[in-house]
Amino acid sequence: MPLRRVGILTGGGDCAGLNAVLRAVTRCAISRYGATVLGVADGFEGLLDEPRTVSLTSAMVKGLLARGGTILGSSNKGDPFAYKTVENGRVTTADRSDEALANLRDLELDVLFVVGGDGTNAVGNKFFLRGAPIIGIPKTIDNDLGATDITFGFDSAVNIVVEAIDRLQTTAQSHHRVMIVETMGRNAGWIALQAGLAGGADVILIPEIPWRVETIVRAIQARKKLGRNFTIVCVAEGAKPDGGEACVRELVPDSAEPVRLGGIGDRLAGWLERYDVGECRATVLGHVQRGGAPTAFDRNLCTRLGAFAVHTAARGEFGTMVALQNNRLIATPLAEAIKQIRLVDPAGEWVRAARDTGVCFGDG
């Protein structure tokens, strides 16, 4: 089908690679199909009230390949099907989807690309079921979308954590400390697992494997007997002790993610210092994992996904999300893409490789 007007928005949390996808979609749509490209500002919120759009041209996206964040802005609070506002301390929820759909029709788009994680693509699927021409592009540093082998933004976040672990190795060794690195990831342990493994962490704690403080203590003490007077612990924000709950940093009732995890690093440091393991320090990387330039891997993945998404639209394959499976790009139904989150398999190859090389997961 001919592509005349193409729209794109970025939703959910920001990450490295969003601008690279905007660049790829814009350049492919213009050079291959002669289309006009419109960017919708601030995620789905840009479709409410007076639509906020910006014209994306080849000149405008020049230089975006290496630039972090998103020039369109993003939001995880703008679900038009359940739009939340806070008035006098009370949260009210309204269905503003009719308004958003009317504004979307007024834009006369042949396709709207929604770039985001499970939440953004779930909203996109609702729009598709209401008749909108939607195609999803998978983004999340958590790497927890089930329909794709990897999401862009993940590799960049992992590399940031690895650099932090490399730096903490030297200061931990100098002061004979237990250094705890807390990563993002929500309920999936992919960042902590892959960054911990690449950074040589001695202990990796992830949500998929409940752990016990006593087991971690034994691992630290075993290292000391071998003359290794420091330990690196990489812990995912959603990791929880056996029989316990994940740490909640704050509640944000008007957000799509009202429960925000965090604080397990400091809590674990306090627990460990009750034992004779030495001084413990926690470093919470937080949003530094989302910022900065994307890695070469993510730049290439974004370019591939963006161009493939445009060709998918030209074929009229709406209601899909482009994905990478077995290093091949495919278009999978949005309903399947958001069906379940992708978690670390406790018995899978990644965990086995870590255990085989001496990593403690706190469950022994």
C-alpha positions in Angstrom: 0.0 0.0 0.0 1.2 3.6 -0.6 2.6 5.4 2.4 1.8 9.1 2.3 1.7 10.2 6.0 3.6 8.3 8.7 3.3 8.9 12.4 5.6 7.8 15.2 5.6 8.3 19.0 7.9 7.2 21.9 6.2 6.0 25.1 7.2 4.7 28.5 10.6 5.2 30.0 13.4 6.7 27.9 16.4 4.8 26.9 19.4 4.9 24.5 18.3 4.2 20.9 15.0 6.0 20.7 16.4 8.7 18.6 18.1 6.1 16.4 14.7 4.5 15.7 13.2 8.0 14.9 16.1 8.5 12.4 15.7 5.1 10.8 11.9 5.4 10.4 12.1 8.9 9.0 14.9 8.3 6.5 13.4 5.0 5.2 9.9 6.4 4.9 11.1 9.5 3.0 13.7 7.8 0.8 11.9 4.6 -0.1 8.3 5.8 -0.1 8.3 9.6 -0.4 6.2 9.8 2.8 5.7 12.7 5.1 6.7 11.8 8.7 5.0 13.3 11.8 6.3 12.8 15.3 3.7 12.8 18.1 5.1 14.6 21.3 5.2 13.0 24.7 3.8 9.5 23.9 0.1 9.0 23.8 -0.4 12.3 25.7 0.3 14.0 22.4 -3.0 12.7 21.0 -5.1 14.3 23.7 -6.5 17.8 23.8 -4.9 19.6 20.9 -2.7 17.1 19.1 1.0 18.0 19.4 3.0 16.9 16.5 6.3 17.9 14.8 7.4 17.3 11.2 10.3 15.0 11.0 12.6 15.6 8.0 15.9 14.0 6.9 17.6 17.2 8.0 15.9 17.1 11.4 17.0 13.6 12.2 20.6 14.1 11.1 23.0 13.3 13.9 20.4 11.4 16.0 22.1 8.0 15.6 24.4 8.6 18.5 22.2 10.8 20.6 20.4 9.4 23.7 16.9 10.0 24.8 14.1 11.1 22.4 13.6 14.4 20.7 9.8 13.8 20.8 9.6 13.4 24.6 8.0 10.5 26.3 5.5 9.7 29.0 4.3 6.7 31.0 1.2 8.5 32.4 -0.8 9.1 29.2 -2.9 5.9 28.6 -6.0 7.4 26.9 -8.0 4.3 27.8 -7.3 4.9 31.5 -6.1 8.5 31.8 -5.2 9.2 35.4 -5.2 12.6 37.1 -4.7 13.6 40.7 -7.0 16.2 42.3 -6.8 17.1 46.0 -4.8 14.0 46.6 -7.3 11.7 44.9 -6.7 9.7 41.7 -9.4 9.8 39.1 -9.4 7.7 36.0 -11.2 8.6 32.7 -11.5 6.9 29.3 -10.3 9.5 26.8 -9.8 7.0 24.0 -12.6 8.4 21.8 -10.9 11.8 21.9 -7.5 10.3 21.1 -8.9 8.3 18.2 -10.7 11.3 16.8 -7.5 13.3 16.9 -5.6 10.4 15.3 -8.1 10.2 12.5 -7.7 14.0 11.9 -4.0 13.5 11.4 -4.8 11.2 8.4 -1.9 8.9 9.1 -1.4 5.7 7.0 0.3 4.2 10.0 1.3 5.1 13.6 4.4 3.5 14.9 4.4 3.1 18.7 7.8 2.7 20.2 7.9 1.3 23.7 7.7 -1.7 26.0 4.8 -3.9 27.2 2.7 -1.0 28.4 3.1 1.2 25.3 2.5 -1.7 23.0 -0.6 -2.8 25.0 -2.1 0.6 24.5 -1.1 0.4 20.8 -3.0 -2.9 20.6 -6.1 -1.3 22.1 -5.9 1.4 19.4 -5.5 -1.2 16.7 -8.6 -3.1 18.0 -10.5 0.2 17.6 -9.4 0.4 13.9 -6.2 2.4 14.0 -3.3 1.4 11.8 -0.7 0.5 14.5 2.7 -1.1 14.4 4.8 -1.5 17.5 8.6 -1.3 17.8 10.1 -3.0 21.0 12.0 -0.8 23.4 12.9 -1.4 27.0 16.1 -1.6 29.0 14.4 -4.4 31.0 14.5 -6.8 28.0 11.2 -8.4 29.2 9.1 -8.4 26.0 8.3 -12.0 25.3 8.0 -11.9 21.5 11.5 -10.7 20.7 14.9 -12.1 21.6 16.2 -8.6 22.7 14.8 -5.1 22.9 16.8 -2.0 22.0 18.1 0.0 25.0 19.0 -3.2 26.9 22.5 -3.6 25.5 23.3 0.1 26.2 22.0 -0.3 29.8 24.1 -3.4 30.4 27.2 -1.7 29.2 26.7 1.2 31.6 26.3 -1.3 34.5 29.4 -3.2 33.4 31.5 0.0 33.4 30.2 0.8 36.9 31.2 -2.7 38.1 34.7 -2.4 36.5 35.2 0.8 38.5 33.9 -0.6 41.7 36.2 -3.6 41.5 39.2 -1.4 42.1 37.9 0.5 45.0 36.4 -2.6 46.6 39.8 -4.3 46.3 41.6 -1.3 47.8 39.4 -1.1 50.9 38.5 -4.8 51.3 34.8 -4.0 51.0 31.6 -5.6 49.8 30.4 -3.5 47.0 26.7 -3.8 46.0 25.5 -2.5 42.7 21.7 -2.1 42.3 20.3 -2.2 38.8 17.0 -1.5 37.2 14.9 -4.2 35.5 11.6 -4.3 37.4 10.5 -7.9 37.8 13.1 -9.3 35.3 16.7 -9.9 36.1 18.3 -9.6 32.7 20.3 -6.4 33.4 21.7 -7.7 36.6 22.5 -11.1 35.2 24.2 -10.1 32.0 26.0 -7.1 33.4 27.0 -9.0 36.5 28.4 -11.8 34.4 30.3 -9.5 32.0 31.6 -7.4 35.0 32.8 -10.4 37.0 30.4 -10.0 39.9 30.8 -12.6 42.6 27.2 -12.6 43.6 24.2 -11.9 41.3 20.7 -11.6 42.8 17.7 -11.6 40.5 13.9 -11.7 41.0 13.6 -15.1 39.4 15.8 -16.8 42.0 14.8 -16.2 45.7 17.9 -15.9 47.9 19.0 -16.0 51.5 21.4 -13.6 53.2 23.1 -16.5 55.0 24.1 -18.0 51.6 25.6 -14.8 50.5 27.5 -14.5 53.7 28.9 -18.0 53.2 30.1 -17.0 49.7 31.8 -13.9 51.0 33.5 -15.8 53.8 34.6 -18.5 51.4 36.3 -15.8 49.2 38.1 -14.4 52.3 39.5 -17.9 53.0 41.0 -17.9 49.5 42.6 -14.5 50.2 40.0 -12.5 48.2 39.1 -9.7 50.6 36.5 -8.0 48.6 33.2 -9.0 46.9 31.1 -7.5 44.2 27.3 -8.1 44.4 25.1 -7.2 41.5 21.4 -7.0 42.5 18.3 -6.3 40.5 15.9 -3.8 42.0 13.1 -6.5 42.0 15.3 -9.2 43.7 13.7 -10.5 46.9 14.8 -12.8 49.7 13.3 -16.2 50.0 9.9 -15.7 51.6 10.1 -11.9 51.4 8.9 -9.2 49.1 10.6 -6.8 46.7 11.6 -3.4 48.0 9.3 -0.6 47.1 10.9 2.8 46.6 7.7 4.9 46.1 4.1 4.7 45.0 3.0 6.9 42.1 -0.7 6.3 41.8 -1.2 8.4 38.6 1.5 6.4 36.7 1.2 3.4 34.5 3.7 1.8 36.9 2.3 2.9 40.3 4.7 0.7 42.3 8.3 1.7 41.8 10.9 -0.7 43.0 14.2 0.2 44.6 16.2 0.2 47.8 17.3 -3.4 47.9 21.0 -2.5 47.7 21.0 -0.4 50.9 18.8 -2.9 52.7 21.1 -5.8 51.7 24.1 -3.8 52.9 22.5 -3.4 56.3 21.7 -7.1 56.5 25.2 -8.2 55.5 26.9 -5.9 58.0 25.2 -7.7 60.8 27.6 -10.6 60.0 31.3 -10.5 60.1 31.9 -9.7 56.4 33.4 -6.3 56.7 32.2 -2.9 55.4 29.4 -2.9 52.8 28.6 -0.1 50.4 25.7 0.1 48.0 25.6 2.0 44.7 22.3 2.6 43.0 22.8 3.3 39.4 19.2 4.4 38.7 18.4 6.5 35.7 22.0 6.7 34.6 21.2 3.3 33.0 18.8 5.0 30.6 20.9 8.0 29.6 23.8 8.6 27.2 24.6 7.4 23.7 23.5 3.9 22.5 26.0 1.2 21.9 26.9 0.1 18.4 24.7 -3.0 18.9 21.7 -0.9 19.8 22.3 1.6 17.0 22.3 -1.2 14.5 19.3 -2.9 16.0 17.4 0.4 16.0 18.2 1.0 12.3 17.1 -2.6 11.4 13.9 -2.4 13.4 13.0 1.1 12.2 13.5 0.3 8.5 11.7 -3.1 8.8 8.8 -1.4 10.5 8.3 1.0 7.6 8.3 -1.9 5.1 5.9 -3.8 7.3 3.5 -0.8 7.1 3.9 -0.7 3.3 2.7 -4.3 3.3 -0.3 -3.4 5.4 0.6 -5.7 8.3 -1.0 -3.6 11.0 -1.6 -4.8 14.6 1.9 -6.2 14.7 5.1 -5.6 16.5 8.4 -5.9 14.7 10.8 -8.2 16.6 14.1 -10.0 16.4 13.9 -13.8 16.6 16.9 -16.0 15.9 18.6 -12.9 14.4 15.8 -12.6 11.8 13.3 -9.7 11.8 9.7 -10.6 11.8 6.3 -9.0 12.4 4.4 -10.7 15.2 0.8 -10.0 16.3 0.7 -7.3 19.0 -1.6 -9.4 21.1 1.1 -12.1 21.2 3.9 -9.7 21.8 2.3 -8.4 25.0 0.9 -11.7 26.2 3.6 -12.4 28.8 6.8 -10.8 30.0 10.1 -12.5 29.3 11.9 -13.5 32.5 15.2 -15.2 33.2 15.0 -19.0 33.2 16.6 -20.1 36.5 17.6 -23.3 34.8 18.6 -21.7 31.5 21.9 -21.4 29.8 22.7 -17.9 31.1 22.3 -18.9 34.8 24.1 -22.2 34.2 27.1 -20.4 32.7 27.3 -18.1 35.6 27.1 -20.9 38.2 29.7 -22.9 36.2 32.1 -20.0 36.6 31.6 -19.6 40.3 28.8 -17.0 40.6 26.6 -17.3 43.7 22.9 -16.6 43.3 22.2 -16.8 47.0 20.0 -19.9 46.8 22.4 -22.7 47.7 
